[in-house]
Amino acid sequence: MTGQSLAVEESTTLSPELSGDVLALAVRAGRHDGVKPLSEQTVLQARRLPDDVTTPTSTHLVVRDPETGAVAAYGHVDEGDPGAPSAELVVDPDHRRRGIGGLLLDHVLRRWPQARLWSHGDLQDARRLYSSRNLTVVRELWQMSRPLEGEWSDLPEEVELPEGLAVRPFRVGQDEEAWLELNARAFATHAEQGRMTRADLADRQAEPWFDPQGFLVVEDTTATDADGRARMAAFHWTKVESGPSGSVGEVYVVGVDPNYQGRGLGLTVTLLGLRHLRARGVGTATLYVDGDNAAAIATYHRLGFERMAIDVMYAAGAA
């Protein structure tokens, strides 16, 4: 295989066959590197059938082996934020050390000079590649974890909510729009979470791990929304998946309406979710938090969480 014979294909959708090839490549790379190379959002975008994409915000990049036609590398560019598109790249383990990663990265930087590129696990090969193009780290995303069993199952047996607030499970088919509005308010300044759409939510509801009983909604029984229902004040969406050593629970998303901040709801709903995960028999809880969010990290440290892994984001022009 020679660099001259390689080309980068661009498309806004993937055929079912190509989607399968891309996701299989990601699985192989994840097993080889010990970390998943693509975010959940990218995987869901890669799975979407062409008929399901109404307003494309993603560009899929594919590099094929010119001799076999097999997918040798994949890139994804999310243009949901036009001023700072985010990207992820992955090269099949069997096609590395051949310049394919550099080819793909150079293509992204030519097309999207402001792109911010994720390196999941901050792997040495990725660090070397991005540094060779003078890219620097502009964001860190910590993965933190804590045990939920044995001597570490030190969660309160009861969690009290402020007067007038009550917790219940998410109601599928009823809560979607109200939750999306709350999520947008709670994460108005967040690069990814605040842009979640109805299609993004539907993608996650279709996943095997989705459980409305673990999607805890706190509502204000003294106030109503435009539909005359109790107003959502906060939520804790938990996630449980099977891992190599048993089930792992995730503090998937915790959000509080800005109008209800300052009442300790973030800590309260986090505890409610952790108690739910423990009741499900989960042995370990994980979460993701931005490395510069000192207040949240301090709260999670108090709850027994410690950093276990890190993802970093690279970009050009950063000091």
VOBA-1610 file (N, C-alpha, C; in pm, whole numbers, padded with zeros to 5 digits, always signed):
BEGIN
Met+00085-00119+00000Met+00000+00000+00000Met+00088+00124+00000Thr+00062+00219-00088Thr+00141+00341-00095Thr+00054+00461-00063Gly+00116+00567-00008Gly+00042+00686+00027Gly-00030+00746-00093Gln+00034+00737-00216Gln-00026+00796-00334Gln-00155+00727-00374Ser-00172+00602-00337Ser-00289+00528-00381Ser-00404+00538-00282Leu-00384+00609-00174Leu-00488+00622-00072Leu-00571+00747-00097Ala-00698+00738-00064Ala-00788+00853-00080Ala-00886+00855+00036Val-00935+00975+00068Val-01035+00990+00173Val-01170+01013+00109Glu-01265+00926+00140Glu-01402+00939+00089Glu-01485+01016+00192Glu-01567+01107+00145Glu-01655+01184+00233Glu-01801+01153+00202Ser-01883+01149+00306Ser-02027+01134+00287Ser-02099+01182+00412Thr-02225+01219+00397Thr-02305+01262+00512Thr-02383+01146+00573Thr-02387+01034+00504Thr-02452+00913+00558Thr-02369+00792+00519Leu-02392+00683+00589Leu-02326+00556+00559Leu-02432+00454+00519Ser-02401+00375+00419Ser-02490+00264+00385Ser-02486+00163+00498Pro-02589+00079+00511Pro-02587-00024+00618Pro-02461-00110+00614Glu-02417-00146+00495Glu-02297-00231+00484Glu-02173-00156+00531Leu-02158-00032+00487Leu-02041+00045+00527Leu-02046+00078+00675Ser-02164+00105+00727Ser-02178+00130+00870Ser-02129+00009+00950Gly-02168-00111+00906Gly-02123-00232+00974Gly-01973-00248+00970Asp-01912-00215+00855Asp-01767-00226+00842Asp-01697-00126+00935Val-01750-00004+00943Val-01690+00099+01027Val-01699+00060+01174Leu-01815+00013+01218Leu-01831-00022+01358Leu-01749-00146+01394Ala-01732-00238+01299Ala-01646-00354+01324Ala-01501-00310+01339Leu-01458-00213+01258Leu-01323-00157+01272Leu-01306-00096+01411Ala-01406-00022+01457Ala-01397+00042+01588Ala-01385-00062+01699Val-01456-00173+01685Val-01447-00280+01785Val-01307-00339+01787Arg-01251-00365+01669Arg-01115-00421+01663Arg-01014-00325+01725Ala-01027-00197+01694Ala-00935-00099+01750Ala-00951-00089+01901Gly-01074-00096+01949Gly-01097-00089+02093Gly-01035-00205+02167Arg-01046-00323+02111Arg-00985-00440+02173Arg-00833-00430+02172His-00778-00377+02065His-00633-00365+02052His-00578-00261+02148Asp-00648-00147+02161Asp-00596-00034+02238Asp-00644-00033+02383Gly-00747-00109+02413Gly-00800-00110+02549Gly-00890+00008+02580Val-00932+00083+02477Val-01023+00197+02496Val-01104+00213+02369Lys-01231+00246+02384Lys-01316+00266+02267Lys-01271+00390+02191Pro-01253+00379+02059Pro-01201+00493+01983Pro-01306+00596+01945Leu-01433+00560+01955Leu-01540+00649+01913Leu-01636+00674+02029Ser-01686+00795+02038Ser-01783+00829+02141Ser-01917+00764+02109Glu-02003+00761+02209Glu-02137+00706+02189Glu-02211+00782+02079Gln-02200+00914+02078Gln-02270+00994+01978Gln-02225+00959+01837Thr-02095+00940+01819Thr-02044+00905+01687Thr-02093+00767+01644Val-02094+00672+01736Val-02145+00538+01703Val-02291+00546+01661Leu-02370+00623+01733Leu-02511+00636+01698Leu-02527+00703+01562Gln-02444+00804+01532Gln-02450+00869+01401Gln-02412+00771+01291Ala-02312+00688+01316Ala-02270+00591+01215Ala-02376+00485+01190Arg-02459+00459+01290Arg-02565+00358+01275Arg-02687+00410+01200Arg-02706+00541+01198Arg-02827+00596+01138Arg-02835+00564+00990Leu-02951+00515+00948Leu-02973+00485+00808Leu-02992+00616+00731Pro-02961+00617+00602Pro-02975+00740+00524Pro-03112+00804+00536Asp-03219+00724+00542Asp-03355+00779+00551Asp-03382+00846+00685Asp-03298+00817+00786Asp-03318+00874+00919Asp-03247+01007+00937Val-03167+01046+00839Val-03089+01170+00850Val-03161+01279+00773Thr-03224+01373+00845Thr-03299+01481+00780Thr-03214+01606+00762Thr-03141+01645+00864Thr-03052+01762+00856Thr-02912+01718+00894Pro-02831+01679+00795Pro-02698+01624+00828Pro-02610+01724+00901Thr-02553+01682+01011Thr-02453+01762+01082Thr-02322+01685+01092Ser-02321+01564+01038Ser-02202+01480+01045Ser-02144+01457+00907Thr-02012+01449+00902Thr-01943+01405+00782Thr-01862+01282+00818His-01882+01176+00743His-01811+01050+00763His-01695+01043+00664Leu-01580+01005+00712Leu-01460+00994+00631Leu-01412+00849+00632Val-01388+00795+00516Val-01346+00655+00504Val-01222+00646+00416Val-01124+00570+00463Val-01006+00537+00382Val-01006+00386+00362Arg-00998+00345+00238Arg-01001+00202+00206Arg-00862+00152+00167Asp-00841+00025+00193Asp-00723-00043+00142Asp-00740-00053-00009Pro-00651+00009-00089Pro-00671+00010-00235Pro-00664-00128-00298Glu-00605-00224-00228Glu-00593-00358-00286Glu-00716-00444-00256Thr-00772-00430-00136Thr-00884-00517-00097Thr-01017-00443-00091Gly-01012-00311-00080Gly-01135-00235-00065Gly-01187-00231+00078Ala-01116-00298+00169Ala-01159-00300+00309Ala-01140-00163+00373Val-01223-00131+00471Val-01210-00004+00542Val-01085-00009+00629Ala-00990+00079+00600Ala-00865+00081+00675Ala-00865+00187+00784Ala-00948+00290+00768Ala-00955+00397+00868Ala-01088+00469+00854Tyr-01127+00534+00963Tyr-01255+00605+00965Tyr-01239+00735+01043Gly-01306+00838+00997Gly-01310+00963+01069Gly-01452+01016+01074His-01482+01087+01178His-01616+01146+01193His-01599+01291+01235Val-01667+01380+01165Val-01665+01523+01198Val-01806+01567+01230Asp-01827+01616+01351Asp-01956+01664+01396Asp-01957+01816+01381Glu-02042+01866+01292Glu-02049+02009+01264Glu-02168+02074+01333Gly-02216+02013+01440Gly-02328+02072+01513Gly-02295+02210+01566Asp-02170+02233+01602Asp-02121+02365+01639Asp-02030+02412+01526Pro-02082+02492+01431Pro-02003+02528+01313Pro-01872+02598+01347Gly-01867+02669+01459Gly-01746+02741+01494Gly-01637+02653+01550Ala-01674+02534+01598Ala-01575+02444+01657Ala-01619+02299+01635Pro-01612+02251+01510Pro-01649+02112+01485Pro-01558+02016+01561Ser-01614+01907+01606Ser-01535+01806+01676Ser-01517+01684+01587Ala-01406+01615+01606Ala-01374+01503+01518Ala-01312+01388+01597Glu-01326+01269+01540Glu-01263+01149+01595Glu-01207+01068+01479Leu-01091+01010+01499Leu-01026+00931+01396Leu-00987+00795+01453Val-00995+00692+01370Val-00950+00560+01413Val-00894+00485+01292Val-00779+00420+01312Val-00715+00340+01208Val-00717+00194+01251Asp-00754+00108+01160Asp-00755-00036+01189Asp-00616-00079+01236Pro-00607-00158+01341Pro-00475-00201+01392Pro-00386-00266+01286Asp-00447-00336+01190Asp-00369-00402+01087Asp-00318-00306+00978His-00362-00181+00982His-00322-00085+00880His-00245+00033+00938Arg-00195+00017+01056Arg-00121+00127+01118Arg+00026+00127+01073Arg+00092+00239+01104Arg+00232+00260+01066Arg+00249+00269+00915Arg+00145+00314+00846Arg+00152+00328+00701Arg+00115+00469+00655Gly+00103+00560+00748Gly+00072+00698+00713Gly-00075+00728+00697Ile-00161+00631+00726Ile-00305+00653+00705Ile-00360+00752+00807Gly-00315+00743+00931Gly-00362+00836+01032Gly-00327+00980+00995Gly-00204+01000+00948Gly-00163+01133+00906Gly-00242+01184+00787Leu-00268+01094+00692Leu-00349+01130+00574Leu-00487+01178+00617Leu-00549+01104+00707Leu-00684+01137+00753Leu-00683+01267+00833Leu-00585+01281+00921Leu-00576+01403+01001Leu-00553+01526+00913Asp-00464+01516+00816Asp-00436+01629+00728Asp-00561+01667+00649His-00639+01568+00609His-00763+01597+00536His-00859+01676+00625Val-00873+01634+00750Val-00962+01705+00843Val-00915+01849+00863Leu-00786+01867+00883Leu-00734+02001+00911Leu-00744+02094+00789Arg-00738+02038+00670Arg-00758+02122+00550Arg-00904+02163+00537Arg-00994+02070+00559Arg-01138+02095+00541Arg-01197+02172+00658Trp-01149+02143+00777Trp-01204+02204+00899Trp-01088+02253+00985Pro-01029+02366+00952Pro-00911+02414+01026Pro-00936+02435+01175Gln-01062+02461+01212Gln-01095+02485+01352Gln-01137+02357+01426Ala-01120+02244+01360Ala-01164+02118+01421Ala-01092+02090+01552Arg-01166+02030+01643Arg-01112+01987+01772Arg-01123+01835+01775Leu-01010+01769+01794Leu-01002+01624+01775Leu-00987+01552+01908Trp-01075+01454+01929Trp-01070+01375+02051Trp-00966+01264+02041Ser-00898+01243+02152Ser-00810+01127+02167Ser-00856+01052+02292His-00932+00947+02271His-00986+00872+02384His-00876+00787+02448Gly-00859+00807+02577Gly-00754+00736+02648Gly-00618+00805+02640Asp-00611+00913+02564Asp-00484+00986+02549Asp-00370+00890+02515Leu-00393+00808+02413Leu-00295+00707+02375Leu-00169+00769+02316Gln-00057+00702+02335Gln+00072+00756+02292Gln+00077+00779+02141Asp+00023+00685+02062Asp+00028+00701+01916Asp-00050+00826+01873Ala-00166+00847+01933Ala-00245+00965+01899Ala-00174+01091+01943Arg-00114+01088+02061Arg-00040+01204+02112Arg+00073+01240+02015Arg+00142+01138+01967Arg+00254+01162+01875Arg+00202+01219+01742Leu+00090+01166+01692Leu+00036+01213+01565Leu-00010+01358+01574Tyr-00088+01389+01676Tyr-00141+01526+01687Tyr-00029+01626+01715Ser+00067+01587+01793Ser+00180+01677+01822Ser+00262+01704+01696Ser+00268+01607+01605Ser+00344+01625+01482Ser+00282+01732+01393Arg+00153+01762+01414Arg+00085+01869+01339Arg+00070+01994+01425Asn+00147+02000+01533Asn+00147+02117+01622Asn+00011+02143+01686Leu-00065+02038+01709Leu-00191+02051+01781Leu-00162+02039+01931Thr-00239+02108+02010Thr-00220+02104+02155Thr-00351+02072+02224Val-00341+02029+02347Val-00459+01990+02425Val-00537+02114+02467Val-00668+02114+02437Val-00753+02227+02473Val-00865+02186+02570Arg-00879+02057+02593Arg-00985+02011+02684Arg-00949+01872+02735Glu-00985+01847+02862Glu-00970+01714+02920Glu-01106+01667+02971Leu-01135+01542+02948Leu-01257+01481+03000Leu-01216+01364+03089Trp-01246+01376+03217Trp-01209+01272+03311Trp-01318+01165+03318Gln-01273+01040+03330Gln-01364+00933+03369Gln-01331+00897+03514Met-01432+00904+03599Met-01414+00875+03741Met-01500+00754+03778Ser-01461+00685+03884Ser-01538+00568+03926Ser-01530+00551+04077Arg-01624+00473+04129Arg-01624+00435+04270Arg-01699+00303+04283Pro-01658+00218+04378Pro-01731+00092+04401Pro-01863+00120+04471Leu-01957+00029+04450Leu-02089+00040+04513Leu-02122-00081+04599Glu-02025-00165+04623Glu-02051-00287+04699Glu-01951-00301+04813Gly-01978-00395+04901Gly-01889-00422+05014Gly-01880-00303+05108Glu-01762-00280+05160Glu-01744-00173+05257Glu-01763-00035+05197Trp-01768-00029+05064Trp-01783+00101+04999Trp-01929+00136+04971Ser-02022+00050+05010Ser-02163+00079+04983Ser-02218+00173+05090Asp-02148+00286+05110Asp-02180+00378+05219Asp-02269+00492+05170Leu-02376+00458+05101Leu-02470+00558+05056Leu-02584+00570+05157Pro-02641+00687+05172Pro-02751+00703+05267Pro-02871+00616+05229Glu-02936+00562+05327Glu-03053+00479+05300Glu-03171+00561+05252Glu-03178+00686+05295Glu-03285+00776+05253Glu-03223+00906+05202Val-03280+00958+05096Val-03236+01086+05040Val-03357+01178+05039Glu-03348+01287+05112Glu-03460+01379+05123Glu-03452+01490+05019Leu-03564+01514+04953Leu-03575+01623+04858Leu-03634+01746+04927Pro-03602+01864+04879Pro-03664+01984+04936Pro-03816+01976+04927Glu-03882+02047+05014Glu-04029+02044+05018Glu-04087+02087+04883Gly-04188+02015+04840Gly-04255+02044+04714Gly-04198+01971+04595Leu-04084+01901+04613Leu-04023+01827+04504Leu-04042+01677+04526Ala-04059+01605+04414Ala-04078+01459+04421Ala-04004+01394+04306Val-03963+01269+04324Val-03890+01197+04221Val-03977+01086+04164Arg-03964+01062+04036Arg-04037+00956+03967Arg-03956+00911+03847Pro-03989+00796+03787Pro-03921+00753+03664Pro-03968+00835+03543Phe-03884+00839+03443Phe-03916+00902+03316Phe-04033+00828+03252Arg-04127+00905+03194Arg-04243+00846+03126Arg-04222+00853+02976Val-04193+00738+02915Val-04170+00732+02771Val-04298+00769+02697Gly-04283+00854+02597Gly-04398+00898+02520Gly-04467+01020+02578Gln-04425+01065+02698Gln-04487+01181+02759Gln-04386+01289+02798Asp-04267+01247+02838Asp-04172+01341+02898Asp-04067+01396+02803Glu-04066+01348+02680Glu-03954+01380+02591Glu-03934+01530+02570Glu-04039+01601+02531Glu-04022+01743+02499Glu-03987+01825+02623Ala-04054+01797+02735Ala-04023+01870+02858Ala-03880+01844+02902Trp-03836+01719+02886Trp-03698+01687+02926Trp-03597+01755+02833Leu-03623+01756+02704Leu-03531+01821+02611Leu-03518+01970+02643Glu-03628+02034+02678Glu-03623+02175+02715Glu-03542+02196+02842Leu-03563+02110+02941Leu-03486+02120+03065Leu-03338+02093+03038Asn-03308+01992+02960Asn-03169+01958+02929Asn-03099+02075+02859Ala-03170+02141+02767Ala-03110+02254+02696Ala-03082+02370+02792Arg-03171+02392+02889Arg-03147+02499+02985Arg-03032+02464+03078Ala-03030+02341+03124Ala-02928+02299+03220Ala-02789+02296+03158Phe-02780+02269+03028Phe-02651+02256+02961Phe-02636+02358+02849Ala-02685+02478+02873Ala-02682+02582+02769Ala-02542+02613+02721Thr-02442+02594+02805Thr-02304+02627+02767Thr-02219+02502+02744His-02281+02385+02743His-02205+02261+02725His-02189+02230+02577Ala-02069+02189+02539Ala-02036+02170+02398Ala-02122+02064+02330Glu-02158+01957+02400Glu-02232+01849+02336Glu-02372+01829+02395Gln-02380+01815+02527Gln-02505+01776+02590Gln-02620+01872+02562Gly-02590+02002+02561Gly-02696+02100+02543Gly-02758+02100+02405Arg-02692+02034+02308Arg-02743+02031+02171Arg-02824+01905+02142Met-02856+01825+02243Met-02926+01700+02218Met-03064+01726+02157Thr-03095+01652+02052Thr-03221+01667+01980Thr-03315+01550+02010Arg-03436+01561+01959Arg-03533+01452+01976Arg-03480+01323+01911Ala-03413+01338+01796Ala-03356+01219+01731Ala-03245+01158+01816Asp-03162+01242+01878Asp-03056+01191+01966Asp-03117+01115+02083Leu-03223+01171+02141Leu-03289+01104+02253Leu-03350+00973+02208Ala-03415+00973+02091Ala-03476+00851+02040Ala-03371+00742+02015Asp-03254+00783+01965Asp-03146+00685+01944Asp-03112+00615+02075Arg-03103+00689+02182Arg-03066+00632+02311Arg-03179+00549+02371Gln-03302+00591+02348Gln-03415+00512+02397Gln-03425+00377+02327Ala-03369+00369+02208Ala-03371+00244+02133Ala-03258+00149+02171Glu-03162+00197+02252Glu-03048+00115+02290Glu-03090+00009+02393Pro-03023-00106+02392Pro-03058-00213+02487Pro-03046-00172+02634Trp-02957-00076+02662Trp-02934-00038+02801Trp-03041+00057+02854Phe-03122+00116+02767Phe-03217+00218+02814Phe-03321+00157+02908Asp-03337+00221+03023Asp-03433+00175+03125Asp-03499+00298+03187Pro-03626+00324+03157Pro-03690+00444+03214Pro-03693+00444+03366Gln-03685+00326+03428Gln-03684+00321+03574Gln-03555+00379+03630Gly-03450+00381+03550Gly-03324+00440+03592Gly-03304+00581+03541Phe-03407+00638+03482Phe-03406+00776+03433Phe-03494+00854+03532Leu-03430+00907+03635Leu-03502+00965+03747Leu-03529+01114+03723Val-03654+01151+03734Val-03697+01289+03712Val-03746+01347+03844Val-03694+01464+03879Val-03742+01537+03997Val-03834+01648+03947Glu-03957+01651+03998Glu-04052+01752+03954Glu-04100+01837+04070Asp-04139+01957+04036Asp-04191+02053+04134Asp-04343+02039+04136Thr-04394+01982+04242Thr-04538+01958+04250Thr-04617+02085+04277Thr-04548+02196+04300Thr-04617+02323+04327Thr-04620+02414+04205Ala-04561+02371+04094Ala-04557+02453+03973Ala-04590+02367+03852Thr-04643+02427+03749Thr-04680+02354+03629Thr-04612+02415+03507Asp-04596+02333+03405Asp-04539+02382+03279Asp-04651+02425+03185Ala-04615+02452+03060Ala-04714+02500+02964Ala-04823+02398+02936Asp-04795+02272+02961Asp-04894+02166+02938Asp-04974+02134+03063Gly-04953+02211+03169Gly-05029+02189+03291Gly-04979+02075+03377Arg-04860+02024+03348Arg-04801+01915+03427Arg-04698+01971+03524Ala-04672+01895+03629Ala-04571+01938+03725Ala-04440+01967+03653Arg-04377+02076+03688Arg-04258+02120+03617Arg-04136+02038+03656Met-04058+01998+03556Met-03933+01926+03582Met-03831+02023+03640Ala-03767+01981+03748Ala-03667+02065+03813Ala-03526+02010+03797Ala-03512+01878+03790Ala-03381+01815+03780Ala-03399+01671+03734Phe-03287+01606+03702Phe-03295+01466+03661Phe-03160+01399+03681His-03164+01268+03690His-03043+01186+03690His-03072+01066+03601Trp-03008+01064+03485Trp-03024+00956+03389Trp-02909+00859+03412Thr-02941+00739+03457Thr-02837+00638+03481Thr-02832+00540+03364Lys-02723+00468+03357Lys-02700+00373+03248Lys-02631+00250+03304Val-02676+00133+03265Val-02615+00008+03311Val-02583-00077+03188Glu-02456-00117+03178Glu-02412-00204+03070Glu-02327-00316+03127Ser-02320-00426+03054Ser-02238-00539+03096Ser-02094-00515+03056Gly-02003-00544+03148Gly-01861-00531+03121Gly-01791-00663+03142Pro-01659-00668+03118Pro-01582-00792+03132Pro-01592-00852+03272Ser-01607-00767+03374Ser-01611-00817+03511Ser-01746-00790+03578Gly-01851-00788+03499Gly-01984-00767+03555Gly-02044-00637+03508Ser-02162-00607+03560Ser-02233-00486+03519Ser-02165-00361+03574Val-02163-00259+03492Val-02108-00129+03532Val-02218-00026+03515Gly-02237+00055+03618Gly-02337+00160+03612Gly-02271+00293+03586Glu-02343+00379+03518Glu-02287+00511+03486Glu-02381+00622+03531Val-02322+00723+03591Val-02392+00848+03614Val-02393+00916+03478Tyr-02493+00883+03398Tyr-02492+00918+03256Tyr-02507+01069+03237Val-02612+01126+03291Val-02630+01272+03287Val-02704+01316+03413Val-02653+01418+03477Val-02721+01483+03589Val-02744+01628+03549Gly-02869+01673+03555Gly-02900+01809+03517Gly-02997+01875+03614Val-02976+02005+03634Val-03063+02083+03721Val-03106+02209+03647Asp-03235+02238+03649Asp-03285+02361+03590Asp-03219+02480+03660Pro-03167+02577+03584Pro-03102+02693+03647Pro-03190+02762+03752Asn-03321+02756+03734Asn-03412+02820+03830Asn-03416+02747+03964Tyr-03362+02626+03968Tyr-03365+02546+04092Tyr-03224+02522+04148Gln-03126+02589+04088Gln-02990+02572+04140Gln-02974+02644+04273Gly-02873+02601+04347Gly-02849+02659+04478Gly-02927+02594+04590Arg-02994+02483+04561Arg-03073+02413+04662Arg-03018+02274+04689Gly-02898+02245+04636Gly-02836+02115+04661Gly-02894+02002+04579Leu-02969+02036+04473Leu-03035+01930+04394Leu-02935+01844+04318Gly-02822+01903+04274Gly-02724+01824+04200Gly-02674+01707+04282Leu-02636+01734+04406Leu-02590+01628+04495Leu-02702+01530+04527Thr-02822+01583+04551Thr-02935+01498+04588Thr-02971+01400+04478Val-02982+01448+04354Val-03021+01357+04247Val-02907+01261+04213Thr-02783+01304+04234Thr-02671+01211+04215Thr-02683+01094+04312Leu-02711+01123+04438Leu-02728+01018+04538Leu-02846+00928+04505Leu-02955+00986+04458Leu-03070+00905+04420Leu-03032+00805+04311Gly-02955+00853+04212Gly-02914+00764+04104Gly-02817+00657+04150Leu-02725+00692+04239Leu-02631+00592+04291Leu-02703+00485+04371Arg-02803+00525+04447Arg-02882+00426+04522Arg-02957+00334+04427His-03006+00390+04318His-03073+00307+04217His-02976+00206+04157Leu-02855+00251+04123Leu-02756+00161+04064Leu-02719+00050+04163Arg-02702+00086+04290Arg-02669-00016+04389Arg-02782-00116+04402Ala-02906-00069+04397Ala-03021-00159+04407Ala-03028-00254+04286Arg-02974-00210+04172Arg-02969-00295+04054Arg-02860-00401+04064Gly-02780-00398+04171Gly-02673-00495+04187Gly-02545-00458+04116Val-02533-00332+04077Val-02413-00285+04008Val-02299-00271+04107Gly-02180-00320+04069Gly-02067-00316+04160Gly-01983-00191+04151Thr-01988-00123+04034Thr-01906-00004+04013Thr-01987+00102+03941Ala-01970+00226+03984Ala-02033+00340+03917Ala-01925+00426+03853Thr-01950+00473+03732Thr-01857+00560+03662Thr-01928+00687+03619Leu-01850+00786+03581Leu-01906+00909+03527Leu-01798+00982+03449Tyr-01841+01078+03369Tyr-01750+01163+03294Tyr-01770+01307+03338Val-01661+01381+03351Val-01669+01520+03393Val-01552+01596+03330Asp-01578+01719+03290Asp-01471+01801+03232Asp-01362+01826+03335Gly-01238+01816+03293Gly-01126+01829+03385Gly-01112+01966+03447Asp-01174+02069+03387Asp-01164+02203+03445Asp-01286+02239+03530Asn-01375+02143+03551Asn-01494+02167+03634Asn-01460+02133+03779Ala-01388+02224+03842Ala-01336+02196+03977Ala-01447+02170+04078Ala-01557+02243+04067Ala-01665+02226+04164Ala-01726+02086+04154Ala-01752+02041+04031Ala-01810+01908+04013Ala-01712+01800+04057Ile-01584+01816+04022Ile-01485+01715+04062Ile-01476+01707+04213Ala-01480+01821+04281Ala-01475+01820+04428Ala-01595+01747+04485Thr-01713+01769+04426Thr-01833+01699+04472Thr-01820+01549+04453Tyr-01770+01508+04336Tyr-01757+01365+04309Tyr-01649+01302+04398His-01544+01377+04428His-01445+01325+04523His-01509+01300+04659Arg-01594+01391+04703Arg-01661+01373+04832Arg-01752+01251+04831Leu-01800+01215+04712Leu-01887+01097+04700Leu-01806+00969+04678Gly-01673+00978+04684Gly-01590+00859+04674Gly-01540+00827+04535Phe-01560+00915+04439Phe-01513+00891+04302Phe-01366+00932+04289Glu-01292+00854+04211Glu-01152+00885+04178Glu-01132+00873+04028Arg-01039+00952+03975Arg-01013+00946+03831Arg-00952+00813+03792Met-01003+00754+03683Met-00952+00626+03636Met-00901+00632+03492Ala-00944+00731+03415Ala-00901+00743+03275Ala-00924+00886+03231Ile-00869+00919+03115Ile-00882+01056+03065Ile-00890+01055+02913Asp-00979+01138+02859Asp-00983+01166+02716Asp-00936+01310+02699Val-00866+01337+02591Val-00820+01474+02568Val-00862+01518+02428Met-00877+01650+02414Met-00916+01709+02288Met-00803+01801+02239Tyr-00765+01782+02113Tyr-00658+01860+02053Tyr-00715+01960+01951Ala-00645+02071+01937Ala-00683+02169+01836Ala-00560+02251+01798Ala-00571+02318+01683Ala-00463+02404+01637Ala-00479+02544+01695Gly-00369+02616+01702Gly-00373+02756+01740Gly-00390+02781+01888Ala-00376+02677+01973Ala-00388+02696+02118Ala-00250+02713+02176Ala-00241+02799+02276Ala-00111+02821+02339Ala-00079+02711+02434
//
